[in-house]
Amino acid sequence: MRNDKEIGTLRVVLDTNVLISALHFPESTIATLWRFLLEQKYRLILSPSIIEETASILRERFLWSEHEIQNTLKLLVRKAHIVRVDTVLDVVPDDPKDNHILACALAGKADMVVSGDKDLLRLKEYEGIPMVRPMDFLRTLGKK
């Protein structure tokens, strides 16, 4: 994490699983990430592919209604900074779907990627952008 950033201006990419956990399990500790986003304690960086993947998983795996998905995505898009990703990366050979998370982080000049994904965490950092666990990010934001 860069020291010149204040907490409210941290630019953060949440991997899709963290984002879905924060949205779908409102009583979980990870849901605090959603509340902190709404309170503008950090700046969420998203790409269209992360938004599409999130909608798809909420629809297919968690059986959210189209109305719920659209309302949540509208709020998400209003609260996040959406970046256009022009670069196709090939950094995570064990899980190529994770490459779009890293591409979003690069395009959005993220300060960190928050993930529970072992393939991303194993990288530790990419192009100077650290990979951190959700609980470590919550500690950064002041939630013990």
Secondary structure in CASP SS format (residue, H / E / C, confidence):
PFRMAT SS
TARGET T0000
AUTHOR 0000-0000-0000
METHOD secondary structure of the structure
MODEL  1
M C 1.00
R C 1.00
N C 1.00
D C 1.00
K C 1.00
E C 1.00
I H 1.00
G H 1.00
T H 1.00
L C 1.00
R E 1.00
V E 1.00
V E 1.00
L E 1.00
D C 1.00
T H 1.00
N H 1.00
V H 1.00
L H 1.00
I H 1.00
S H 1.00
A H 1.00
L H 1.00
H H 1.00
F C 1.00
P C 1.00
E C 1.00
S C 1.00
T C 1.00
I C 1.00
A H 1.00
T H 1.00
L H 1.00
W H 1.00
R H 1.00
F H 1.00
L H 1.00
L H 1.00
E C 1.00
Q C 1.00
K C 1.00
Y C 1.00
R E 1.00
L E 1.00
I E 1.00
L E 1.00
S C 1.00
P H 1.00
S H 1.00
I H 1.00
I H 1.00
E H 1.00
E H 1.00
T H 1.00
A H 1.00
S H 1.00
I H 1.00
L H 1.00
R H 1.00
E H 1.00
R C 1.00
F C 1.00
L C 1.00
W C 1.00
S C 1.00
E H 1.00
H H 1.00
E H 1.00
I H 1.00
Q H 1.00
N H 1.00
T H 1.00
L H 1.00
K H 1.00
L H 1.00
L H 1.00
V H 1.00
R H 1.00
K H 1.00
A C 1.00
H E 1.00
I E 1.00
V C 1.00
R C 1.00
V C 1.00
D C 1.00
T C 1.00
V C 1.00
L C 1.00
D C 1.00
V C 1.00
V C 1.00
P C 1.00
D C 1.00
D C 1.00
P H 1.00
K H 1.00
D H 1.00
N H 1.00
H H 1.00
I H 1.00
L H 1.00
A H 1.00
C H 1.00
A H 1.00
L H 1.00
A H 1.00
G C 1.00
K C 1.00
A C 1.00
D C 1.00
M E 1.00
V E 1.00
V E 1.00
S C 1.00
G C 1.00
D C 1.00
K H 1.00
D H 1.00
L H 1.00
L H 1.00
R H 1.00
L H 1.00
K C 1.00
E E 1.00
Y E 1.00
E C 1.00
G C 1.00
I E 1.00
P E 1.00
M E 1.00
V E 1.00
R C 1.00
P H 1.00
M H 1.00
D H 1.00
F H 1.00
L H 1.00
R H 1.00
T H 1.00
L C 1.00
G C 1.00
K C 1.00
K C 1.00
END
